[in-house]
């Protein structure tokens, strides 16, 4: 983290100097703060020693932005702090802290930033820029801030071109001895090495092309550098060796909009000296809009997931089917519900999920999340570690 802070200081030296020179002009400031109380309950007895059933925690998420030069230049910050019973899940992070300048058809960002790629619901295969915050959530939606320089060039006829320079790699953190959703062997991120001799300071690069044509939304990307996902090698004695390989990953994502249908496709091919594989997710979403004229929208989702790594895939989604429903009430309270499940097509394993959220007043939000691991097959090398970790999560947030 000290090295990341050093990178921020160097990157922002110019940005703050530039902001000072703009003081005669109007600078717009905006600050928000979210305080969250969370409670996770695991209703089955723990599989491994040291684990508990009740996990209360607190989280703080401050956000700040300053804009000047008619909004064409800005500094943006998003912080995060979690205090949890699991000392490894007690962590802080700079999700975003970057200087951004836009001019005509280009945009430049320097600092820590989050970038999302992809269209699928169940598995974001092409999304590789940011490291996953694995202790924060089970579904991989939460990401760590990535040091970067990003240049975007927008054209009228040929789409948007994004170029990324990534000077520093951040390791994935896994649950500690007291945490749930962990392996039988506690993995310390500091024990994970690198294939590259430059280790975390290997200079990585990425490119993405985005194009809209008619009903088609197309993304084509390539990443070269330290993989965000560690490669696990299981020894005959049951120990786990893991390291971050140098990878080339090419990704394609396509979304087609046709009336009430959304057709979605993501695919990657990843090459490394130790492992090559292909993975894809394909499916659709159909939405019944404004049912009975009261604003209720109900979407039906279905996706197929494939990964050549079989049971060694960290996502455990190697030959599975996702099914679900998205319900949006479109009311003042912004009430929404997402129901879903993932069924292994070769084994008995099934994961059910529920996510719901609702605002109360102008400054309160409540969320409910449940993950149920049902009939997990013992041949699932990754998922079998979580077979007793079905949980219910409740959170209440106050915004200032």
VENKA-V326118 format. One record per backbone hydrogen bond with DSSP energy under -0.5 kcal/mol. NH is the residue of the N-H (numbers start at 1). CO is the residue of the C=O. Records with the same first field share a line. If there is no record, write none. Layout:
NH: CO + CO
This chain:
5: 1
6: 2
7: 3
8: 4
9: 5
10: 6
11: 7
12: 8
13: 9 + 10
14: 10
15: 11
16: 12
17: 13
18: 14
19: 15
20: 16
21: 17
22: 18 + 19
23: 20
25: 22
28: 67
29: 27
30: 65
32: 63
34: 61
35: 398
36: 59
37: 396
38: 57
39: 394
40: 55
41: 392
42: 40 + 53
43: 41 + 390
51: 48
52: 178
55: 40
57: 38
58: 83
59: 36
60: 81
61: 34
63: 32
64: 77
65: 30
66: 75
67: 28
68: 73
72: 69
73: 68
74: 100
75: 66
76: 98
77: 64
78: 96
79: 62
80: 93
81: 60
82: 91
83: 58
84: 82
85: 56
87: 85
90: 86
91: 82 + 89
93: 80
95: 78 + 93
96: 78
97: 112
98: 76
99: 110
100: 74
101: 108
102: 72
103: 106
106: 103
107: 152
108: 101
109: 150
110: 99
111: 148
112: 97
113: 146
125: 123
128: 126
133: 142
134: 132
136: 133
137: 133
144: 131
146: 113
147: 145
148: 111
149: 165
150: 109
151: 163
152: 107
153: 161
154: 105
155: 159
160: 210
161: 153
162: 208
163: 151
164: 206
165: 149
166: 164 + 204
167: 165
169: 200
179: 176
186: 184
188: 186
189: 187
191: 188
192: 189
193: 191 + 242
195: 244
199: 196
201: 198
202: 199
204: 166 + 202
205: 224
206: 164
207: 222
208: 162
209: 220
210: 160
211: 218
213: 216
216: 213
217: 255
218: 211
219: 253
220: 209
221: 251
222: 207
223: 249
224: 205
225: 247
227: 245
230: 228
231: 243
232: 230
233: 241
235: 233 + 239
238: 235
241: 233
243: 231
244: 193
245: 243
247: 225 + 245
248: 271
249: 223
250: 269
251: 221
252: 267
253: 219
254: 265
255: 217
256: 263
257: 215
258: 256 + 261
261: 258
262: 285
263: 256
264: 283
265: 254
266: 281
267: 252
268: 279
269: 250
270: 277
271: 248
272: 275
277: 270
279: 268
280: 306
281: 266
282: 304
283: 264
284: 302
285: 262
286: 300
287: 260
288: 298
289: 287
291: 296
293: 290
294: 291
296: 291
297: 328
298: 288
299: 326
300: 286
301: 324
302: 284
303: 322
304: 282
305: 320
306: 280
307: 318
308: 278
310: 307
312: 309
313: 310
316: 313
318: 316
320: 305
321: 343
322: 303
323: 341
324: 301
325: 339
326: 299
327: 325 + 337
328: 297 + 326
329: 335
330: 335
334: 331
336: 357
337: 327
338: 355
339: 325
340: 353
341: 323
342: 351
343: 321
344: 349
345: 319
350: 374
351: 342
352: 372
353: 340
354: 370
355: 338
356: 368
357: 336
358: 366
359: 333
360: 364
363: 360
364: 360
365: 397
366: 358
367: 395
368: 356
369: 393
370: 354
371: 391
372: 352
373: 371
374: 350 + 372
375: 373
380: 377
381: 379
382: 311
384: 380
385: 382
386: 383
387: 384
389: 386
391: 371
392: 41
393: 369
394: 39
395: 367
396: 37
397: 365
398: 35
399: 363
400: 33
